[in-house]
Amino acid sequence: MEFLKTLGIEGINPGTSTGRKHIESKETISSFTPTNGEKIATVGVTSREQYDRVVEEAQKAYQVWSNMPAPQRGEIVRQIGQKLREYKEPLGKLVTYEMGKIYQEGLGEVQEMIDICDFAVGQSRMLYGKTMHSERPEHRMYEQWHPLGIVGIISAFNFPVAVWSWNAMIAAVCGNVMIWKGSEKTPLCGVAVQKIVAKVLKENDLPEGIFNLVTGDRQVGEWMTEDTRIPLISATGSIRMGKEVGKTVASRLGKTILELGGNNAIIISEHADIEMAIRATVFGAVGTCGQRCTSTRRLIIHESVYDQVKERLMNIYDNITIGDPLEETTLVGPMIDQDAINNMQNALKEIEKEGGKVIYGGDVLEEDGFYVRPALAEVENHYEIVQEETFAPILYLMKFKDMDEAIAMHNGVKQGLSSAMFTLNMREAETFLSARGSDCGIANINIGTSGAEIGGAFGGEKETGGGRESGSDAWKAYMRRQTNTMNWGDSLPLAQGIDFDV
């Protein structure tokens, strides 16, 4: 395929890179497209020796990169954003082909990378500290921010390039160097991005080790989380994975940014614009075939409009086009692999077992690739299967009578990532956004749970992890705060008026 050639993807690709230099490996893994199950190419697996070499190169590069003025680092990020614009179409196609999301979503993911580059360029001139008045005469107090060193980034298959950029571009302008381990299910996306970035490094004669790539399974991730040379690990994945990462990094007193599971709900009020609510629900529930951390999984509907919403959803689901994600008319592509399909089928069985009812879809389509029909199910919020996040296009429907009940149901899960409410009633809207409303990191009114913009900090509460990435002041997570006091006088007064004469 032409887009693979444009991105420099070959039959065998190095999965270890220190920026401009790509390192060959003896062991490889294969990448398969979920569109038809065929093998795309192989990627080298990072050995322990290669991993240590990457870390050593990163440490060397940090000495150079961190001493560059932040606006100069921003200029490099600006060039990376420009290079991504040049490769937007082929990289978007690779995301679609290797991960399975439709082409429009693949393009959108690359655009998100471009947007965060633009944001980071501006941020490079706004790494602000504060000045404070000292209680001591002829003293000046202020705080400033310094880079941490090496930032380890562990990303998931569902956003194989965008989540890396949220972390890497912000961390880079802050003066850090990066080691990235992408998902072993989408390794070619990491290879392609690394090649694009390498062009910018070469054009600017920058050293090895600023942007680094490692590839492999859980073991490579464990090397990173256990490594005291990496002060910050930003990890995206399941709650189970996040708990392990958090425990391991905390045991060495390292820092983490954890973006874990979501069990996101939309509340549809009796005062909602129903058509708008349904459109947002469908995109949130079936977009990326239900494999977004922000996917809509629970729909909490006022009893007076429940039947109307249910009927409308079933009609729309019946007309959703499922198939090759590179085709323009396709709205739902495949799931990532057979394991994902099996998890979905097990969840559907559990729904029936607990007393719920699958009212539409859920069947596996008989064709090449990993295609399923998105499902609708009537359930109760307390069901164990509803309490868990199933990474699949299953939308749970449930009724509520009043606002207090709706918010209690909404908050009655252990995850806390994204949330939404559709209502034209101001009191309901403000209640949902208040301290006694949604307990999620993201709360929206009259837009869905999926499709966050890069300008705001992204992340969740409770077992979603509590970390923040992307916009707002998320940059502070990639830096260490230092408080400074400067005595410019000729005496040495002590704080709190302490008298200590020697």
N, C-alpha and C positions, 0 to 999 in steps of 0.2 A: 504494500500500500504506500502511496506517495507520501502521506504525512509522516510515516515512520522514517522514511529516507530523509525527509527534510529535517527531522529532529535528530538525525544521526543514530537512530536505533538500528542495530545490526542483529544478526542471528545470535551472536554471543556478545554480551555487554558487561563491562566492568561495573561492579556494584559498590566499589570502594573508591573514594576520590578525596583528595585534599585540595579541591578547588580546580586548579589548572591541570593537575596530574591525576590520571585515572590508573588504578592499580588492578592488575589481573589477579584472579583467584582460581584455585584448582577446583574447589567445590562450587556448584551452581544450583540455582533454583529456576524453575520454569514459570513463565507468566502465561496464563490462559485467558482468552476473552470470554466473558459470560454470555456474549451474543450467540455463540454456537459451540462453545466448549473447546475450540481449537487452540493449539499452542501458538503463541505469538513469537516468543524468543526466550532466551535464557539470560540470567543475570548472575554475576559472581557473588558468592557469599563471603562476607568479611571474616577472616580468621582472627584469632586472638593477637597474633603478631602484627597483623595489619591494623587492627583496632588500636593497639598501643602506638603504632607509627602515626596514625591519624591524630591521636591525642597530643603526641609530641609536636607535630606540625602545627596544630591549633595553638598550643602554648607559645610557640615561637611567633606565630602570626599575631597573637594578641599583643605582644610587645610593640609591634609596629602599628597595628590597627587602632589600638586604644590611645595612642599618642597623636593620631591624626585629629585635627579639629573636627568637631561634630558636623559642621556644615560641609566639610570635605567628604566625610562618610556619607552624608546625605546625597551628595552629588553622585557617588557610586550607586547608591540605591536608585536615584533618578534614572541612571543609565540602565540599570536592571529592569526597571519599569518600562523603559523605551524598548528594550530588547524583547520583553514579553509581549508588547504590542505587535512587534514584527512576527512573532511566532504564535500569536493568539489562536489562529485558525487550526494549525496542525496540532498544537498542544491541547486545545479543546477537543479535537477528534480523538487524540490518544486517551484523554481522561474518559471519554465516552466509550471507546473501544475496550479499554482495559478494566474499567470499573462498571460500566453498564448504564450510567445515567444518560438521559437523552442529550442530543447534541446542544440544544439551547442551554441546558444546565451545565454542560461541559464548557461552553463558551463563557457562561456566567461565572464559573469558578475561576477561569483565567482572568476575567475582568476584575474579580475580587482581588487577585494578586496585584494587578495593575493599580487598583484603587489604594491598596494598603501601601504600595510603594510611594504613591503621591502623598498620602497621609504622613508617612515616615519622613519624607523629604522636609515637609514643614516642621515636623516634630524635632528634627535635628537642630533647629534654631530655637527650640522652646524647652530645653531641659532645665527648667527653672528650679532654683532654690529659694530660700527666704532669708531675709535679714531680721534680726531681733535686737531689741534694746537690752544692753547689759545692765545689771544692777551695780556694776563696778565702774568707777570713772575711768575715762581714757581706755576703754575696752570696746571692741566690736565683736558681735556674735552673728554668725550666719550659718546656713547649712548648704551643702552642695551634694551632688549625686555623682557617683563613680560607677563604671561598669563592673560586672561581677567576674568576668573572665570567659570561661567556656559555658555556653548554654546548650544543653542537650535537648533535642526536640524528637519526641516519639509521636508519630501521627498515625491515623487510621485509614482504612481503605476507602471510606465513603467520601472523604474530601482529600484525595491523594496529593493535591498541590496547594490548595488555598490555605489550609491550617498551618502548613509549614511557613508560608509567607507571612501570616499574621504574627507569628513569633519571630521569624528570622529577620524581617525588614525592620521591625521596631527594635529588636535586640541589637542589630547591626549599627543603627545610628547612635545607639547608646554606648557603643564601643566594644561590644562583645564579639566573640567569634562563635560559630555554630557547628555542632555535629548533629546531623539529621539521620534518624532511622525511620524510614517510611514502612508501611505495611508490606509484608512479604506477598500479599495478594495483589498488590499494584506496584511492583518494583520498577517497572519501566518508566512510570511517571517521575520517580525520583531521579533516574538516570537522565531523562530528557531535561528536567529543570536544572540539574547540575551542569549539563553541557551548555545550556543557555547562559548560566551565571559565569561559567568558565570563560566564555567569550569576553565578558565585561572585565573580568580580572586580568585577562591577557592584554586587552586593549589599554589598560591603565597601568600595566607593569606592576601589579600588586603581588604580594607573596602568596605562596601556598598556605592553606590552612585557615583561611577566613571563613569560607563556606565549605563544609565537609559532609561527605555522605558515607554511611555504612549500611549494609544490607544483610538481612538474615532473619532468623526466627527469634523466639523469646530470649534465647541465650544472649544475643547481642544486646538486647534491651537491658538484660540483667547486668551486663558489664558496665553499661552506662549508669544505671541507678546505684550501683555499688561503688562507683569511681569517685573518690574524694577530690579528684582533679576537676570535676564538673560540679560547680556550686549550685546550679539550678537545672532541674529537669522539668520540662513542660511536656505532659503526656495526655494524649487524647485516646479514649477507649472505653471499655466497660467498667462498671463499678468494681467488679472483682479485680480486674487488672489494676485499677487506680488505687485500691486499698493496698495491694502488694507494693506498688511503686511508692506510695506515700510512706508505708512502714519502713521500707528499705532506706529511702533517702532520709527520713527523719532520724533513723538510727545513727546516721553519721552527721546529723544536724545540718543537712543540706536544705535547700529550698525547693518547693514544687509549685507548679501551676497545673492543676488537675481539671480536665474537662471530660466528665464522665457521662453516665446515662441520663436520658431524659424520658419522662412519662407525661408528655405535654398534653394539656387539655384546652379545649375551647368551650366557653360557656355561651350558649345562644339564649338570649333573653326573649321574653315575649314582646319586648320593645325593639327587637333587632330588625335591621334590613336583612330579611331572610335570604334573598338572592346573593347579596354580598357575602353573607356568612357562609353560604354553601360553596361559593366559588373558592373562598379562602380555605375552607375545610378540605375540599377535594385536592387542591394543590398541596396542602400540608400533609395529607394522609397518603397520597399516591406518588408525589414527587420523589425522585430517586428511588422509586419502588419501596417507599417506607423505610429507607435506610439512612435517614438523617438523624442526628442527635436531637434536632428540633422538629422532627416529624410529629404531626398531630396523631395522637394515639387514643385519646378519650374525647368524646363529644357529649357535653352535659347540656341537655336541652330542656327548656321550660315545657311542662306537661301540656300547655295549651297549644304549642306549635310542634310538638313532638312528631305527630303523624305526618304533618306537612313536610317537615324536614326529612324524615325517614323516606317517604315516597319520592321526594325530589332527588335524594342521594341515590336511591336504587335506579332511577331512570338515567342519571348521569353515568353511574358506574357501568350500566349496561351498554353505554356508547363510547367508553374509553378505548382508544386504540393501543393495543399491546403488541410489541414486536421489536424489530431491529432499531436500536436507539439512534443510529445514524440516519434513519429515514425521517424526513421533515414532518410527516403526518403522525409519527409515533408520540404518544403522551407518556407511556410507561414502558421502560426497558426491562431488562432481566434483573434478577437478584444476583449477588456476587458469585455464589457457588452452590453446590448441592447441600452442603451443611446448612446454609441459610434457608433453603427450601424445607429441609427436614425440621428445623426449629419452628418454622411457620406452621407446618402440618401438625407438629406436636402441640403447639399452642391452640390450634383450632379444636383438637380433640379434648384438650383440657377445659376449654370453654363449655363444651357440651357436658363434660363430666361434672362440672361445678354447678350446672343448672342454667347456663346461658344458652343462647341460640344463634347459630350462624345463619343470617338471613340472606346473605348474598356472597358469592364468589368463594375464593380460597382454594380452588382447584388448580392443579399443576397442568400447564398446557403441553400437549403432546407435540413438541417440535424441538429442534436442536436448540441448545442454550438452556438457561435457567429461568424460564418464564412462568409466572403465576398470575392468577386473576385476583386483584385486590379484594379484600373481604370486608363485610360489614357484620357486626355481631351485637345483639342485645344482651346486656350483662348488668351486674351490680358492681359497684365500685369496690366492694370489699373482697371480691373474688381474688384468690391468690395469683391467678394468671394475669389479672388486670393490674395488680400491684407491681408486677415485674415488667421490665421493658423487653418486648419482643421486637427485634430489629427486622420488621416485616410490614407489608402494607395491610395491617389489620386495624380497623377503626371500631372502637367500642362505643355503642350508643347507650345512654342512660338518661333518666328523667329527673327533674327537680321541681319543687313546689315554690320555694321562696329563695331569696338571695342568700340568706344565712346557710341554708342547706347546700346551695350550689357552691359556695366558697369552701364549706367544710369538705364536700366531695372533691373539689379541685385540689385542695391542699392535703387531702388524705392519702398521699403516697410518699414514699421515701425520697423520690427524686425531686429536683426543683430547678429545672433549667428554663424552659420557655412556657409562656401562658398567654391566653388571649380571651377577650370577652367581646361579644357583639351586642351592642345596645345603643339606642338613641336617647336613653334616659341618663341625664347628667349625674344624678345621684348614684345610680348603679355603677356608672363608669368610674366616678371618683372613689366609690367604696372599694371597687376592685383594685384600684391603684394605691389605695391607702395601706397603712401598716396592718390593718385587720383584713386586708384583701389577699391578693396573690402572694405566696411566699417564695416565688421564683426570682431568679436573677434577671429575667426578661418578662415584662408584662405589657401587653398591647391592648389597645381598644380599636375595634373595627379594622384590624388587620390580623392575619393568621399568626401561627407560632413559628413558621418557617420563613427564612429569607432575611436574616438580620443584616443591617448595614454596618460597614466597617468603622463609621464614626463613633459608635458607642462601644463601651466595654462589653465583651461577650463572655458569658459564663453563668454558672448557676450556684444554687445553695443546696444544703442538706447533702445527700449522697451524690449529687452531681459534682461535688469537689470543692467549690468555693473559689476557684481561680478566676482570673480575668485576663482576656487577651484582646488584641486589636486596638480599638480607639480609646477615647477619653484619656484618663491618666494611667492606663494599663502599662505604659512604659516604665513606671516606677518599679514594677515587679522584676525588671531585668537589670536593676541598678541597686547599689547600696548607698544608704544615706549617711552622710558624715556631718556632724556638728562641729563647727570651728569657732574658736575664740582667739582674737588677736589683741594683745596688750601693746598699745602704742605709747604708753606713758613711761615714766621713770620710777614708778613704785610698784609694789606687788600686793595690792589689796586682795583679800580673800572673799569668796562668796559667803552669803549669810552673815556678814559682819564679823566673822571669826577673827580673833586677835591672836596671832601666833608669832611672837617676837623672839628671834634668836640672835 
